[in-house]
Amino acid sequence: MFQDIRIVLINTSHSGNIGSAARAMKTMGFTDLVLVDPVDFDPKHPSEVSVAMATGAADILCGARVVATLAEAVEDVAIVMGASARNRHIPWPLMHPRQAAGKAITVLKNEQKVALVFGRERTGLTNEELSMCQVHVHIPTNEEFSSLNVASAVQVLSYEIRMAILDSQDKLDAHYSGDWGVSWDNDLANQKEINGFIEHLERTLVDIEFLDPTNPRQLMPRLRRLFQRAVPDKIEINILRGILNMVKRNHDK
Amino acid sequence: MFQDIRIVLINTSHSGNIGSAARAMKTMGFTDLVLVDPVDFDPKHPSEVSVAMATGAADILCGARVVATLAEAVEDVAIVMGASARNRHIPWPLMHPRQAAGKAITVLKNEQKVALVFGRERTGLTNEELSMCQVHVHIPTNEEFSSLNVASAVQVLSYEIRMAILDSQDKLDAHYSGDWGVSWDNDLANQKEINGFIEHLERTLVDIEFLDPTNPRQLMPRLRRLFQRAVPDKIEINILRGILNMVKRNHDK
């Protein structure tokens, strides 16, 4: 699905931004870059600043295709999504990046191409260019400061599409443990082990006279909540019980 | 909730990246920037390149607080989330940015602070710094090219937190039409209007002998599907019927 995403930059003024955009898209796994009439850039002789900004993505930068018009850039594309900085006079199907990514996935699954189109640094896309898109995408920026760098916009939209692709391939939640869970190094403790530790803790606290059994108040419920919430693994329970044993031994001396 | 997010940059080498990060966070509505031991940056005398990269976010840049250690930077913070580029030897609660944003929201709702911590350009956060975080966040980059610019990482995490905040305030889907819907300029056509148009279209196609009523095949079902799918508004139906009237008038001449 990654090869069917095309990034299209229109009339970019600063070649450094083209380099940054190439880097941004490559970090998200996309390689198809098309430049519509760039102001001062030739992939055969890329400027120094563009290569510097691209860092390890110079292959994307130098492999970019240059065309004269948006129409040429998206000829073979099924769904054209235009990044729009503001609301236009005529409303258009307007999506935030996550909605757009969901839409893109339905097309990518069908092995058809999706283009993400980004306009000029200062003025964005023209109304005519926006009218050639099926979908307008707006990143919900701060209303008082919506000046998103073009490479940052490429980064955010590429990120959303990558997240949607990974999710559609069940590769997202499976690779992150969240609070704990998958890919944890040790098995989690079971409830017998946790209860054994809590009882051990309570005995020790009584022994060292931190806990008064005739007036226990909320001490043990609070400690139990803490350790339940942390969801300790088996090794951690062993370490904690080892500490309790040592506390007892010191106390008994 | 926006004022309770802190962006912490550790040991950043290039002041241009600090400027870009300031811009990235401001576009997402965040203003609290803390720099831990920056290599070559003083907010009182910001470098030219840092101001250039910040564009309209020079206020954030010059308002940044500089401290010596991560511990100082997050003293008053409840949840510290460290951006981690790779898996560490000891697993840690590891979240992708969307999971982390969901976690952050639960704390922000309680009016407590959340810090997002970003490490050095080349080497990221040290193991000691990562051990001071409750959560590690990993942006699921391309495994063959995971070299995300630090300001791009700030952009992506800030974007996810902004999306989560807007969503929690019901400000997200309400402001995007999706395919059509909210904030559309005209009322959508109702089914009587759509059916009236489809019948009008069919009569016209018979009149101009494009449609043979004795052998209609799949023409009308296909046209109906197209116009149903587009969910036309009332004005669009009027325009389409105006065209049909004109076709008929031309035909009758």
Chai-1 contact restraints between the chains, C-beta under 6 A:
chainA,res_idxA,chainB,res_idxB,connection_type,confidence,min_distance_angstrom,max_distance_angstrom,comment,restraint_id
A,A24,B,S152,contact,1.0,0.0,6.0,A-B,restraint_1
A,K26,B,F145,contact,1.0,0.0,6.0,A-B,restraint_2
A,T27,B,T141,contact,1.0,0.0,6.0,A-B,restraint_3
A,T27,B,N142,contact,1.0,0.0,6.0,A-B,restraint_4
A,T27,B,F145,contact,1.0,0.0,6.0,A-B,restraint_5
A,T27,B,L148,contact,1.0,0.0,6.0,A-B,restraint_6
A,G29,B,N142,contact,1.0,0.0,6.0,A-B,restraint_7
A,T55,B,S147,contact,1.0,0.0,6.0,A-B,restraint_8
A,G56,B,F145,contact,1.0,0.0,6.0,A-B,restraint_9
A,G56,B,S147,contact,1.0,0.0,6.0,A-B,restraint_10
A,P91,B,W184,contact,1.0,0.0,6.0,A-B,restraint_11
A,P91,B,D185,contact,1.0,0.0,6.0,A-B,restraint_12
A,P93,B,D179,contact,1.0,0.0,6.0,A-B,restraint_13
A,L94,B,Y176,contact,1.0,0.0,6.0,A-B,restraint_14
A,L94,B,S177,contact,1.0,0.0,6.0,A-B,restraint_15
A,M95,B,Y176,contact,1.0,0.0,6.0,A-B,restraint_16
A,H96,B,Y176,contact,1.0,0.0,6.0,A-B,restraint_17
A,Q99,B,G178,contact,1.0,0.0,6.0,A-B,restraint_18
A,P140,B,L166,contact,1.0,0.0,6.0,A-B,restraint_19
A,T141,B,T27,contact,1.0,0.0,6.0,A-B,restraint_20
A,N142,B,T27,contact,1.0,0.0,6.0,A-B,restraint_21
A,N142,B,G29,contact,1.0,0.0,6.0,A-B,restraint_22
A,F145,B,K26,contact,1.0,0.0,6.0,A-B,restraint_23
A,F145,B,T27,contact,1.0,0.0,6.0,A-B,restraint_24
A,F145,B,G56,contact,1.0,0.0,6.0,A-B,restraint_25
A,S147,B,T55,contact,1.0,0.0,6.0,A-B,restraint_26
A,S147,B,G56,contact,1.0,0.0,6.0,A-B,restraint_27
A,L148,B,T27,contact,1.0,0.0,6.0,A-B,restraint_28
A,S152,B,A24,contact,1.0,0.0,6.0,A-B,restraint_29
A,S152,B,Q155,contact,1.0,0.0,6.0,A-B,restraint_30
A,Q155,B,S152,contact,1.0,0.0,6.0,A-B,restraint_31
A,Q155,B,Q155,contact,1.0,0.0,6.0,A-B,restraint_32
A,V156,B,Y159,contact,1.0,0.0,6.0,A-B,restraint_33
A,Y159,B,V156,contact,1.0,0.0,6.0,A-B,restraint_34
A,L166,B,P140,contact,1.0,0.0,6.0,A-B,restraint_35
A,Y176,B,L94,contact,1.0,0.0,6.0,A-B,restraint_36
A,Y176,B,M95,contact,1.0,0.0,6.0,A-B,restraint_37
A,Y176,B,H96,contact,1.0,0.0,6.0,A-B,restraint_38
A,S177,B,L94,contact,1.0,0.0,6.0,A-B,restraint_39
A,G178,B,Q99,contact,1.0,0.0,6.0,A-B,restraint_40
A,D179,B,P93,contact,1.0,0.0,6.0,A-B,restraint_41
A,W184,B,P91,contact,1.0,0.0,6.0,A-B,restraint_42
A,D185,B,P91,contact,1.0,0.0,6.0,A-B,restraint_43
